[in-house]
Amino acid sequence: MNIERRIEKAEKAVGIEAEPVTLTVIIISVDWDADETLPHFPEPVAEWVTLQKAMDEAERTRLPCVFEPNPFAEYEARHGLEPGTLAKHELRGKVPFAELLRATTGRTDEQWTKSDESERLG
């Protein structure tokens, strides 16, 4: 019997199998400053793709979600870049974001945005 079946059996035995699972989400606040070395996102962190992925993983593993917002990782997730392309690059935080993006991908933010729009439209 695997661990999930054991948990289900134990929950059923104590009468809580129908109870919704409430996940604790802890967002570690990091002051990134609003400078030109960062990608900009107008919406709050609660709407970030990377937070949703972290919460989905926490729900799957049934563990609390501890999330540290990283605008570089968020940009990678939104634009389908390999994780770490921007977040782990040696120029990160040292040059304007536009320059980092050109150095790592050969594209500008405007080109990525147009590409995203054309993919959404089909």
Backbone hydrogen bonds, N-H to C=O, Kabsch-Sander energy under -0.5 kcal/mol:
donor,donor_aa,acceptor,acceptor_aa,energy
6,R,2,N,-2.0
7,I,3,I,-2.5
8,E,4,E,-2.7
9,K,5,R,-2.6
10,A,6,R,-2.5
11,E,7,I,-2.9
12,K,8,E,-2.4
13,A,9,K,-2.1
14,V,10,A,-1.6
15,G,11,E,-0.6
15,G,12,K,-0.7
16,I,11,E,-2.6
17,E,11,E,-0.6
19,E,16,I,-1.4
22,T,20,P,-0.5
23,L,21,V,-0.6
26,I,24,T,-0.6
26,I,65,C,-3.7
27,I,25,V,-0.6
28,I,26,I,-0.7
28,I,67,F,-3.2
29,S,27,I,-0.6
32,W,30,V,-1.1
35,D,33,D,-1.1
38,L,35,D,-1.4
47,E,44,P,-2.1
48,W,45,V,-2.2
52,Q,48,W,-1.7
53,K,49,V,-2.3
54,A,50,T,-2.0
55,M,51,L,-2.6
56,D,52,Q,-2.5
57,E,53,K,-2.2
58,A,54,A,-2.2
59,E,55,M,-2.5
60,R,56,D,-2.3
61,T,57,E,-2.5
62,R,58,A,-1.4
63,L,58,A,-1.7
65,C,24,T,-3.0
66,V,64,P,-0.6
67,F,26,I,-3.4
67,F,65,C,-0.6
74,E,70,N,-2.4
75,Y,71,P,-2.0
76,E,72,F,-2.2
77,A,73,A,-2.4
78,R,74,E,-2.5
79,H,75,Y,-1.8
80,G,76,E,-0.6
80,G,77,A,-0.6
81,L,76,E,-2.3
85,T,82,E,-2.3
88,K,84,G,-1.6
89,H,86,L,-1.0
92,R,89,H,-1.4
94,K,91,L,-2.4
95,V,91,L,-1.3
97,F,36,E,-3.5
99,E,96,P,-0.6
100,L,96,P,-2.0
101,L,97,F,-2.9
102,R,98,A,-2.1
103,A,99,E,-2.4
104,T,100,L,-2.1
105,T,101,L,-2.6
106,G,101,L,-0.7
106,G,102,R,-1.4
107,R,101,L,-0.7
112,W,108,T,-2.0
113,T,109,D,-2.5
114,K,110,E,-2.4
115,S,111,Q,-2.2
116,D,112,W,-2.6
117,E,113,T,-2.3
118,S,114,K,-2.3
119,E,115,S,-1.9
120,R,116,D,-2.1
121,L,117,E,-2.0
122,G,118,S,-0.8
